[in-house]
Amino acid sequence: MTNWFDFSDKYLIDQLVKTYQYMVTSASTQSQWTADWGSNQGKTTLS
């Protein structure tokens, strides 16, 4: 049971680290995409 919990904790931490790294590396891309989407929405709303 202890081994299972150890494995589970390591797996969860690993997933959290990967998720964090993904968010950090894609942050600039996401902000750029959001800016593009926002400007496109603005054009659609104005027209």
N, C-alpha and C positions, 0 to 999 in steps of 0.2 A: 504494500500500500504506500509506503514511504517513497519507494522508487517511482511509483506511478505519479505521485504528487510532484516529485522532483522533476520528472519528465514534463508534466503538465505545466509547471511553473516556467521551465526553460522554454517550452514551446510558446506559451503565451507572451513571455517577454520578447522572444525572438520575433513574433508576429507584430508586437507593439513597435519594436525597433524598426522593422521593415516598413510598417505603415508610416511611422514618423519620418523616416528617410524619404519615402515616396512623396509625402506631403511637402517636405522641405524642397526636394528637387523639382517638384512640379508646381511649386507655389508661383513662380514667376510666369510660367506658362498659363496657369489658371487665371491669374490676375489679368494677363494680356487678353485671354479669351473672354473674360468677363467684360473687359473694357470694349472689345469689339462687339460683343453681343449687346451691351448697353447702348452703344452708338447706333447699331442696326435697329434696335427696338425704338430708339428715339426717332430715327428716320421714318420708320413704319408708322409711328404714331402721328408724326407731323404731317405726313403726306395724306 
